[in-house]
Amino acid sequence: MPDSPDKKHEPGAGNVSGSEESTSMAEPEDWEEVEVDIGWGTLRGKARGCGPHLMLGLHGWLDNANTFDLVAYMIPNSVRFISLDLPGHGLSDHFPSGFIYDPRGYMTAVKKAVVKMGWQGFTLLGHSMGAVVAIMYAAVFPEDVHALISIDIIKTWSYSAHKQAVHLNKYIMEYFDNEKMAAQPALVYTEEQLVQKVIDGSKSLDERGAKILLKRGARPSECGKGLILQRDIRAKTFFIGFKSLDVWAAEARAITCPILLMMATEGHSYETKEGHDTMLKAFADSSKNYRYHEVEGKHHIHLTNPSAVAQCLSDFLMECTDVGTVAANGSSP
């Protein structure tokens, strides 16, 4: 197996209590903390499994590496699975001052981590923004990715050419004073307030899912009066659609590895029906093994309907990747 990142065996920031229902279906001791030095800072995450197969998980906007806790139990132990905190999220370092958060920056950080770990040939799993990063990564660095799995997104918004400048202006101005905002004291919440804030903000999480994310996404305040969020406030400025539908479709056609797309029946839509169908056809045209499933639920289906997502994930790994080949041959890691 390629070199693994530095390991930390101390637990993550498990500061939000929860019932047994809110714990991972994988036992806590199955996970270990990992760190990857990427030059300007450190990315952190959590890992399980022995290898030799490799899988990297990327969470959605303002979430963290705990996002796959309820589906990880269906990933075979022969897969070394690392769920990564993207920059400015979870326990990972924040981007340096003046840096703009968007999928291109996240993709570059992921590439730095992959090179540092010495990984070659892995499955890339992403949810929402993390899936956008994964799709871009698989198109730009196809030699790295043996299989791609996307949960409830196939692209971000695309604006018409005559509206692009207006949206870019708004995007930049929203960033303009972010350094000042980041320097302000963090807001302090009770656990109940923070859980409700996450549920309301996502519009797709339940209490169990919110608590799972907050175990890694929040920590006790220095004043001792409650909890504060660990994410970089600059990451809250949501990225714009910086590519046209034609460019997105071309990148989708550039991905030739096996692809699994799982879409929520009540999920987010970033495209017209015609554009959505164009993207699905683009993925299917070039992929060696293309699968599309709709899963009942809202945007965070992997946290609210984990059994259905986990089954799709397991079937894909066993039937469409070399994970299944090893299992069929009775090989052990």
Secondary structure, 3 states (H helix, E strand, C coil): CCCCCEEECCCCCCCCCCCHHHCCCCCHHHCEEEEEECCCCEEEEEEECCCCEEEEEECCCCCCHHHHCCCHHHCCCCEEEEEECCCCCCCCCCCCCCCCCCHHHHHHHHHHHHHHHCCCCEEEEEECHHHHHHHHHHHHCCCCEEEEEEECCCCCCECCHHHHHHHHHHHHHHHCCHHHHHHCCCCCECHHHHHHHHHHHHCCCCHHHHHHHHHHHEEECCCCCCEEECCCHHHHCCCCCECCHHHHHHHHHCCCCCEEEEEECCCCCCCCHHHHHHHHHHHHHHCCCEEEEEECCCCCHHHHCHHHHHHHHHHHHHHHCHHHHHHHCCCCC
